[in-house]
Amino acid sequence: MEERPEAASLVQLLDELATAMPGIECVAVAGRVEYRRDGRSVALRGPTELRFRVGRAVAAAALTTPGARRAPEGAEWVALGIGAADRFSMDRVRAWFELAARGGR
């Protein structure tokens, strides 16, 4: 049986990554948490999904992965549905957040 991460573990991982990364600021905005670097939004945490600003090319490629969809913020963003998490979701959260925190490069 495939082990799926709980939504809480994905959120916890994102918070741990943000805390460990220098220069990341967490701000509560309208029922979600916004992760910023130098005043620029790099990730968002809402009640049902996580969103990452990874750059156009990575966002386009990410859409082929399970649970990923276009984020309403634009072509540089990808959203990961928490409820659709699979065994690779923890890896995606880590990689996408680290890329987003570096400015999508």
Protein Blocks (a to p, Z undefined) as FASTA:
>chain_A
ZZdddfklmmmmmmmmmmmpghiacddeehiacddeehiafbdcdfkbccddebjklmmm
mmmpghiacdfkbjkbccddfklpcfklmmmmmmmmmmmmnooZZ
